[in-house]
Amino acid sequence: MIFSMYKKIQIICMILVTGCHFVTYASPTNAPINDFPYALIAGGSKGIGYAIAEALAKRNYNLILIARHESSLKVAKQQLEKKYPIHVEILVKDLSFENTAQEITHWCIEKKIPLKMLCNVAGFGGTHDFLTLPLDSLRYMIRLNLESTVALSMSLLPLLEQNTPAYILNVASMAGFAPIPVKNVYSASKSAVVSFSYSLRYQLKDKHISVSCLCPGPVFTKPSIEKDTKEKLGWFGEQLAVPVNRVGEIAVSKTLKGRMIIVPGTWAKISSGVIRWLPQRWGTVMYYKLGG
């Protein structure tokens, strides 16, 4: 006890002599570590999700990145915290599971996260689809592309309401503007995301939560995507493509400005406008002729 009192007297003397100040840090398990707002990015470790994360980091958003693989999440966290004065939390979750949205929400509540933006980026697609994929893969596609977007939007809505003005960014695709025969389920799921986003925007308007939907054309995040695009669309496919970092920057900039449909790239905007203007039957035939 005498030793404890001696230490207290010693500390007080040090403060008086040196003019030092103590700073009390909130425990990272109970509260955020700085005053920056938080953005949660489902599917934020790679590709468009990481590009969106970096665009938000430039704007001083702390980040919560969610993906299935811990290794890629750790790399993303390290890179972002090294480049920007922000804090990055990572959660290893499979967003296709039924309870994942609730688990994420409970975690955010326990951490007292001031959530200001939700980015539903996670998705599954590729060159194979209906008639070539097994049923369990098609179900996984629907759950990841659509169900996780709906579930996270609903579960995290109370937290977003506490930090208005707030934002929801859903990632669909130009494939959501018309049926694509070879990418049947993928285009259907992305079309549902577009429709859900439109409706949600008006449902949340009075709550001061803006909803946007990113609908990019080709983004060469994988060699297989680049190869497939060039084989089917040739030179025009290259013109449609937008670098992934540019897609992320445009997505965040337009979302913060309240834009509803976001299509990065001049050629992609023109093409998407034509596709949306055409009757769906014509658009479907056009995709079919192009091998899509």
Steps between C-alpha positions, in 0.01 A plus 500: 500500500789737588661413167175576316468843666863571420440423129197731494700786655781435250263518204342825626844655539592398145189670363570820693864510390473398136153623413405160358137402442336163525268396219237239573448269205169321462538127486496385133256227600244751625525812285662647186858622532450836323224738393487390135176346374493132402416332172429128485597327175366150442750346260764764564827307484551492121389642167225762494444461875861590578489790253192636678677452835799701381282779365329522840832487685612807301196676644588406860254217548591223740422167340348163582599250232317168473597198291542125525881485492702635790826526306365746242327703772826534696684616188228758428507626859878534497506689170221742590624582851850557362381752241223681688444629859204269561413186691397179322307217664475164325235231538534154350144411400321312224228741392292224343418355844158584641619634838800701377319836477376472858846400625655803330235731643551370855875549462449862386268570794747353751780710351281814501582559135380838360400345169438754224526291184417144400651365178356171376768391255530124549390302199555185298497461123716386213485354152283205608142518622165324461520160323875479568521551879358262762193613693692561823729747318201683355343522846828634637500766225148614590576508872821695459387739225153580630415352839807637679426849361143490631598351836784743576293800390220402736717394795728805496227755430459602869873580524490705180199693633708602802763663277305684233552620238601145415552298184441154353694399189384180331715353225310352207623496139409609149386137480207609716354714220399211271481118511821328389440143374842357589501686835138433580500486881777759535316760292173418677657545844661830400172621350340428837770707673426795268126472568552462876727806504249718314220408740717524811613850401144631529423299812795656682479850355326647806754331727782697330669184372602521135505178294718460191558211261831449318454331160843465339577346166807276466757546778813292449549383858591149377680377185198279421270806486735683266535197273126434483419867432753532219392173341132600492519877447847557356607865468168624635544292814831672567331840460224402741747391770594744776801453734393367838646791698307743283180302557548524876564875491198571279277276713585679825496850351157453341357323805596788728332735251179299515504352148264205454637299204878519457654370175874573478646583158369691198451198273335304778257786570403523134461123468296468820272780382435318174441168676251655743318675215461182293217255572636217716437248223727693266768537764489128570536418128792742472682333789426158352650599163811626678540165670377628835 
